[in-house]
Amino acid sequence: MKKEMILSSLREAKDELDRLIDEIEKDSDFSFDGYYVGVQHIYHHLNTAWNIRNESEETIEGCSENDFYNWRRFPGDEFDMGT
């Protein structure tokens, strides 16, 4: 379950990043409103993939609304690129 959720979140982030890059390349009247929303979407999925890495299978399966909002948050001071 954890691996599948991490992969799903990373794929969603990749798909949104690919879509956003394509839009920027093709749209001469590119809107930064769409950019803002797209980057938020990317971060939501990247943060979820990162933040669930140490969660138990039971917590992931029983995902509460609070879990959902905590997992999507940008990692805080404890974020270490080496771990």
N, C-alpha and C positions, 0 to 999 in steps of 0.2 A: 504493500500500500504506500509506504513512504517513498520508495523509489519511483513508483508510478506517478505520485503527486508531484515530486520534484521534476521528473521528466515533463509532465504535463505543463507545469508552470514555466519551465525553461522553453518549451516549444511555443507556448503562448507569447512569451517575451520575444522570442526570435521572429515569430510571424508578425508581430506588431512592429518590430524594428525593421524588418524587410519591407512592410507596407509603408512605413513612414519614410524610409529612404527612397522608395519608388515614387512616393508622392512628391517629395522635395525635388527629385531629379526631373520629374515630368511637368510639374505645375509652376508656370512662371509667375502666377499670382498666389504663391504659397501663403497660407494663413498661419500665423503663429498661434492662433487659438487651437487649431487642429494639432499643431506640434505639441503644445502644452498638454492636451488630453492624451496624445499618443505616448509621450514620455511618462506621464503618470501611469498609464496602463503597463508600460514596460517595467517601471519600478515596482508596481504592485506584484507582478509575477516573479521578478528577480528576488524581491524581498521575501516573498512567500517561500520560494525554493530554498533560500538561505535560512530563514528563521525556523523552518520545520525540521531541519537536519537532525536536531537532537530531541525531537518530540517522540513520544512513544506511539506505537501503532494504534493503541486504544484512544489516545488523545486525538490523533489525526482522524480516525474513523468517527469519533463522536464530536467532531469540530463544532464548537459553540460559536455563537455570534462574536463573543469576546475573543476567542481564539482567532477567528477570521480577521478581525481588526488588528490584533496584535501581530499576527504573522505578516501582514502586508506593510507594517511600519518599517522605515529605514533603520538598519541596525544602529544601535547607540555607541557609546564609548567602548563597549566591549568588543566591537568589531575589529578584528585583527586579520589583515590580509594574509598572514602566515599560517592561519589555522583553517 
